[in-house]
Amino acid sequence: MSQADVIAEALEALERREFWAAVDAGYERLRQDPEAWSDYVNERDEWVSARLVDAQE
């Protein structure tokens, strides 16, 4: 593995870590607002329980 490959992998790992840290921070901010968190949970639950419809039905 070349030095450039090692650096590229390290940068990708750093970007993933920063991305997920930002996602976690966003969820934490959302949880701090009870009304917004409730809205989010309700919408999420609607999506989770939504029936997928076959286009041929």
Secondary structure as the mmCIF struct_conf table of DSSP 4:
data_model
#
loop_
_struct_conf.conf_type_id
_struct_conf.id
_struct_conf.beg_label_comp_id
_struct_conf.beg_label_asym_id
_struct_conf.beg_label_seq_id
_struct_conf.end_label_comp_id
_struct_conf.end_label_asym_id
_struct_conf.end_label_seq_id
HELX_RH_AL_P HELX_RH_AL_P1 GLN A 3 ARG A 31
TURN_TY1_P TURN_TY1_P1 GLN A 32 GLN A 32
BEND BEND1 ASP A 33 ASP A 33
HELX_RH_AL_P HELX_RH_AL_P2 PRO A 34 SER A 49
HELX_LH_PP_P HELX_LH_PP_P1 ALA A 50 ASP A 54
TURN_TY1_P TURN_TY1_P2 ALA A 55 GLN A 56
#
